[in-house]
Amino acid sequence: MAEIKRKNAQKKSQGAILKDSIMTGISYMIPVIVGGGVLQAIAKMLGGYDIASHMDQIDTFAKVIMLIGTSLWNFTVPAVAAFTAYALADKPGIAPGLAMGTLANSINAGFVGGLVGGVMVGYVVLWMKKIPIPKNLQGVMPILVIPTVTTLVCGLMMYYVVGNPIAWCMTAMQNWLLSLNTGSKFVFGAAVGAMMCVDMGGPVSKAAAMVTNGLNADGFFIPTSAKMCSGMTAPLGIAIATFIGGKKKFDAVDRENAKSAVMLSCVYIEEAVIPFLIKDPVRVVVSCMIGGGITGGLCMVTSLASPAVHGGIFVIPMTSNPLLFIGLWLLGSCITGVIYALWKKPLAVEVK
């Protein structure tokens, strides 16, 4: 059967392909971060927050859970590298990608090193696939030649060319974050929180999430709380606004949507705000950004840490201070709710 070609079909640009591949790698990495982070958090709840510092001195159930969580956590960077390479070049990219992620961990290049390694692997594999070879050798190319040569070439590139500069940059950024004074910490956290509340799961909030998830993968957990806690404020804040504004400012559909927004806020799903965002974009966005920004800033100032990047109320007990997390979540939500309730115009009165 002849292939159907549509006139308006557009081929993806290299930039779009690269972006999609990176997002695929990150999406496959998230369950590894969540699983490893949650298990480590459970171990800290059972054995103390500093259990990792004296693992060789204890033999407890908490230690076993910590070992399991750490084992999964160690696959974070290899996972993002392998699946970024897979998205670019299919199965032959997986093994070299795993190697680049492991190597990135070894030389302290971390999450960014893993991403760069995965991209390198993807393009080297694609290049090798184009090399003309005899038919009798085609069967061994994807299982022997391509993985071996790609791992060697990209490994040498990672070690001698790109790995050390990335490692230096990542260390410098983490040291900079740790050295921020109180005001600077608040500004950084507020920026993360406000970005999370701009487009409710769109590209801006995803950009903020990608940065904080990357820091989380490298063991820096405080920005993660700023991301998740501020992201949870928007749906609850809008629900609070409908309660304050009542029937004068919100119709029956809005009030019904607010009920689901409360539940979705608890599980960190910002998309519950979208029905309100479509109707009243400026007021909703500004109100949510203020509440989320304040929450994000206070998370950074108070050094509230969250090893889990997702999970909402189910991972609050695993944060460094659960009551503080809940308090900042409610504070930001109330700020958003009060601002939007006061700012929103009353509904038009129907003339009968």
N, C-alpha and C positions, 0 to 999 in steps of 0.2 A: 504494500500500500504506500502510495506517495505521501511524503511528509507535508503536513498542512502548514503553510507559512502565512502569518497574518501581516498585513501591511503596517499596522501600527505597533507591532511588537518591537521592543527596544532591548538591545543587548546591554547587560549591566556593565558599567564602567569598572576599571580596575580598583578605583577607590571604593566603590560600593561593594565589590566582592571582598576586598580586604576588611572593610568595616563589618560586613556580615560574618566573616570568618572569625574575627576577634570576638564579636558578640556571642557566636556559637561556643567558642572556647570558654568564655566567661560563664555562659549559662550552664555548661557541663561542670564547671568548677564549683558553682554555688552549692550543690548538694554535698560536695566534699567538705567545704568550709562549714556548712550548717551542721552536718553530722559530726565532724571532728570537734567543732567548737562546743556543741551541746554536750557531747560525751565528756570533754575536758571540764566543762562547767559543772556537770553532775559530780565528777570526781572531786572538784574543789569544794562543792557543797558538803560532800561526805567526809573528806579528809583534810579540809582547810584550804584557804585560797593560795597558800604557798607550798602546796603538796609537791609541785614539780621540782622544788629546790632540794628536797631530801628524799627522792625516790629510792635511792640506794640504801636508805636507813630503815625502810619500812617494808612490810609484807602484808598488805591489807586488801580488802575488796576494792577500796577506793583506788589503790595503786593499779589494780588490774584494769579498772575502767579507764584510768588515766593513760595506761599503755595502749589500750584499744583506740581511744580518742586520738592520741598522739600519732599512732600508726596511720590512721585515716588522714589526719591533718597533714602529715608529711607528703601526701599525694596531691596537695592543693596546687602547687606550681607545676608538677608534671602533668596534672590533668588539664590545666589551661593551655599548656604548651602542646600536648598531644592532640587535643581536640580542635585547637586552632589550626594545626597542621592538617588534621583530618578534614576539616571543613574546606581547606584550600586544595588539598591534593588526594583526598580519599585514603583508603587503608594503608598504602605504603608510607604515609606520613606519621602513623601512630607510634611505631617503635622509635624512630629518630626523635619524635616530639617528646616522648617520655624521657629519653636520654637527655635532651636539652633542658627539660624542666628539672631533672635531678641534678644536672651540672650547674644550673642556675642557683639551686639551693646550696650547692657545695661552695660556690665562690661568692655567696651572699648577694647575688644579683636579684633574688626574690621574684616577686610577681611580674614586674616589668621585664626582667630578664627572661622569664618563661614565655611571656607574650612575644618578645622579639625572637627568641629561639624558635617558637612555633611558626612564626611568619617566615623566618629563614628556611626552615625545613620545608614548608609548603612550596615555596618558589623553587628551591633546589630540586625537589621531587618532580614538579611540573616540567622543569627544564630537562631532567633526565628522561622523562617519558617521551620527549620529542626526539631523542637520539635514535637514529635508524639502526636496527640490529637484525641479525639473521633470525628467521622464524624459529629455529630450533633452540634459541636462547631466550625467547620471549617469556617462556614459562618461569624461568628463574629470576627474571628481572625484578618483579614486585616483592618476592619473598627473600631474595638474597642480595642481589647487586644494589638495587636502589636503597634499601634500608641501611646496608653496611656503608656504602659510599657516602650517603647523605649524613649519616651519624658522624662519620669521620670528618667530612668537610665542615659541617655546621658546628661540630664540637670544637674543632680547631679555631674557627671563627669566634665562637662564644668565649673560649678561654683566652685567646691572644688579642682579640680586637674589640669586641663589644661588651664582654662580661664585666671587666674591671671598671670601665667608666660608668656602667649602669649601677654596679655595686656601690661605687663612690657616691653617685647621685642619690641613691636610695638611703644610704646611711646619713648623708648630709641633710636630706629632707626630714628624716625621723629625728635627728638631733635638733634640727630647727624647730620642729613641732614641740619637742620636749622642753626646749629652752624658751618658748614663748612666755611673756609675762601675762598677767591676768587679763589685761585689756586686749592683747593680741589673741589670746586663746578664745576670748568671747567673740571677737570679730571672725575668726576662722570658723568656729562652731556655728555662728549666726549665718555665715555664708552658706555652709552646708545645709543648715536647716531651712533657710529661705529657698535654696535651689530645689530642695525636696518638695516644696509646696508650690512651685511655679506651674507645672503642667501635669501633675498627678499621674506619674508613671510614664511621662513622655521623655523626650530626649534630654531635657535639662536635668530632670531628677535622675535619669539613668546615668548621666555624666557624673553627678555628685556621688551616686551609689557606686559607680565603677572605681572612683578614687578611694573612697572609704573601704570598699571591699578589698582593693589592692593593699591598702595599709593593714587591714585585718589579716590578710594572707601572710603578711610579713611580721605579724605578731603585735601590731599596734592597735588596740581595741577601743580606745576612747572615741575616735571619730565615728566608729560604728554606732555607738549609743546616740550620738548627735544625729546621725542619719535616721535610725529607726524610730527613736522617740519623737523627733520632729515630724517624721512622716505620719506617725499615728495621730498627731494633733489635728490635722486638717479634717478628716471625716467626723471626728467627735466634735470638733469646734463648730462645724456647720450644723450638726444635729442640735447642739446647744443653742445656736442662733435661732433655729426654728422653734425651739421651746420658748425662748425669750420673746421673739417676735410674734408668735402665735398666729391666729387666723387673719390678723390685719395685714401681715406682711408675707405670709406663706400660704399657698393654696393646699388643697388636700393631697395632691400628688407629692408636693415638696415634703409635707409632714410625714407621708408614708415612706418616702425615700430616706428620710432622716432616721427612721427606725432601723433600716438595714445599714445605714452609715455607722451607727453605734457599734453594731456587731462587726462590721468590716474594719472599723478602726482598731478593734481589739486584736485582730489578726493581721494588722499592718497591710491593709489593702486600700490604697489611696483613691483608686478609681471610683469609689463611692461618691466622690465630690463632683465627678464629671457632669451629672445632670444639672447641678446647680451652676457649675462653671459655664456651661453652654448658655444658660439663661442670663447670667449676670457676670460676665468674665472679669471685669476690672475689679469690682468690689470683692468678689470671692477670692481672686488671686492675691490682692493686697492684704486682705484680712488674714488669709492663711499664711502668707509669707511673714507677717509680723509675729503671729503666734508661734510658727515653726522656727523662725529665726531666734526668738528669745529662748525657746526651749533648747535649740541646738547650741547656742552660746553658753547657756548655763551647764549643759552636759559637759562641755569642754572645760569650763572653769572649775567645776567640781570633780573633774577627773573620773567621771562615771564611765566604766568600761563594760562593753558587751562583747563576749567572744562569739556570739551567734549573730549572723548578719540578717537573719529573718526569723519569723516565728511569733512576733507580737507578745501577747500575754503569756504564751506558753514558755517563753525563754526569759521572762522578767526575773524569775527566781535565780537565774544563772548569772545575772549581772552583778557587778561589784557592790551595788547598793540598791536592792529591789524597791525599797520604799521611796528612795530618792527618784528613781526612774518613774514610778507611778505619780509622784508629786509633780515632776516636771512635765509629764504627759498631760496631766489634768490642768496644770497652770497654763501651758501653751494653748490647750483646747478652749479654756475659759476666755483667754485673751482674744482668740480668733472669734469665738462665739459672740462675745459682747460687742466687739468692733463691728462685725457684720450685721448683727441684729439692729444696732443703732444706725448704721449707715444705709441699710437697705431701704428702698422706698416702699411705702405702703402699696398694697394691691389697688388697682383701679376699681372704683365703685361702679357696678353695673347699673345703668339707667333703665328702669322698667317702664 
